[in-house]
């Protein structure tokens, strides 16, 4: 089988596998925002950049979108990679509100975890953050545009998996807004899945808001009571907190 070298160690891979897939399979940490293993590759957040060398040429590549090749040498902890990650997070946090204590995604937020792990300890900017009004996203979803980092993962899911067009990214650059189209009501039965697709607290569930924190729940295997095929489901039961 062909082999690739990551951080000084050789790993075998199947043709068609990406650098990110090989790294994750072998326990090598590469952070991502826009990537999801069950969605088409978007390669827009730039969080997965790693340094690669092949045939005498060296530079930064997208780990999520680069297929592995025999002889490719990858570095995930070089100064260039560290500087790249810090720069991406610095720009993502320019206008992101500091409302983690009141955000329902607190404790299970990818942005929060990755920031603690890879970002600079302080910000170099002190100008006022942009404020955007909360948008109606349907009867089950709460949409906070202030928190959105434009990873487009929800758009990717809604248009490619749910196969609907009433959710997307509108405007450009600093004015980009992600959410439902104007005067559109989300009709797709898959719309609730976007709560899990969102890597932070930009999309949350209305029936979950301010009810509990993730660490107060325990998951149990169960059977769905709503269909005739007895589909397997997980029940998240609150076992701690004030009413635990």
GIDAZI-V578220 format. One record per run of one state. SS is the DSSP state (H for helix, E for strand, L for the rest). FROM is the first residue (numbers start at 1). TO is the last residue. Records with the same first field share a line. If there is no record, write none. Layout:
BEGIN
SS->FROM-TO / FROM-TO
END
This chain:
BEGIN
L->1-2 / 7-8 / 13-17 / 26-48 / 55-56 / 63-66 / 68-72 / 76-78 / 93-99 / 103-109 / 119-134 / 137-140 / 144-144 / 148-152 / 161-166 / 171-172 / 176-176 / 181-190 / 198-202 / 206-213 / 224-231 / 239-244
E->3-6 / 9-12 / 18-18 / 49-54 / 57-62 / 67-67 / 73-75 / 135-136 / 141-143 / 167-170 / 177-180 / 203-205 / 217-223 / 232-238
H->19-25 / 79-92 / 100-102 / 110-118 / 145-147 / 153-160 / 173-175 / 191-197 / 214-216
END
